[in-house]
Amino acid sequence: MKKINNDLYIGPQINEGNVKDLVNLGIRTIICNRPDNEGEGQTNIEFIKREAENHGLSVEYIPFSPLKLSMEDVKSFAGILEGKKKPIFAYCLSGLRSEQIAQLAYEYLEDKK
């Protein structure tokens, strides 16, 4: 898990068993940036969501394929960054896409000022 700042952490694909670890780290929101069924052995968002909700975490689903990030995706991510349920953990296959969208979302928020 990579710490971007006190509000945001980025990481690779998780499964239901990792949710408890995120709870123990104080995470309050999970963002999935990986489309369901993208890869073999991937845990789909519904399983993550069910486990996260059992622990009182919010779950957001902003999936996008590599090189197919939209401005709407960036705005959605930015909206979550502005929310109150922090810290946030965002993930995809390796964490790279989540880091990319986070950077763009922070730039978008900065430009809005």
N, C-alpha and C positions, 0 to 999 in steps of 0.2 A: 504494500500500500504506500502510495506517495502522497505526502502532505503538500498541498498547494498553498494553503494558508489555514488559519484556525477554523474556517468555516467549510473547507472543502478538501476531501481526500479522493484520490483516483486509484483504481486498481483493475486487475483482470477479472475475468468471469468468476462468479461465485456460485455456490449452491446453497440449498436450504441450511445445511450444517454451518455455514459461515455466518448466517444471520445472527446467531447468539454471540459470536465473537465481535461482530459490529456493535451489538447492543452493549457489550462489556466495554467497548472503546468509547461509548457515549454517542455514537451515531444516532441521529434522529430521522434522517431521510435517506433513502436509497434511490438512485437514478440509474436505470438500465438504458444504455445506449446501443445495445446489441439486439438486432431483430431475432425473434424466436426462430428456431430451426435453421440457424445460419451454419451451425457446425455439429458434427457428431459428438454426442456426450454432453451437449450443452443443457443446462437446466433452464427451462422456459420460465418466463416472467411470472406466470400464475403460481408456480410452486414457491418462488421467492416471495411473492406478494402475500400469499397465505401465511407463510412462516413469519414474515416481517410484521404483519398485522397482529399476529398472536403476541408479539412483543411490543406493540404500540408504535411501531415505526411507520412513517409514510413511505409510499413507493410511487415513483413516477416512471413512466415508460416513454422515452423519446428515442426510439430506434432509428438508426440510419446506417446504410451500407457505406463502406469506404468510398470516398469521392462523391457521395450523394447527400451531403449535408445541405439543408435548406436554411434560409433566413428564419423561417417559422420555427425550425428546431432550435436555432440559437436564441430566439426570443423566448421560447418556452423554458429553456434552460436558465436564461437570465431571470425570468420570473421566479423560478424556484430559488435562485441565489438571493433574491430580494426577500424571500419568505422568512418566517420566524423559526421553522423547524430545522435547526442546525446543531451540530455539524452534519454535513452531507457526504455521502460516499457515492461516487459515480463509477460505473464500470462498463466495460465492453470486453472483447476477446482478450486484448493485452493491456488495455488502459489508454492506448494511444488516441483512439477516437474521442474518448471522454476528455482527455486532456486538450484535444483540439477544440472541441465544442466549448469547453470551459473558458479557454483563452478568448475565443470569439465572443462569448457571452459577457465576459468582463470588459472587453473592448466596447461592446454595444452599450453596456451600462455606463461606461465612462463617457461615451459620445452623447448619451442622453442628458448628461448634466449641463 
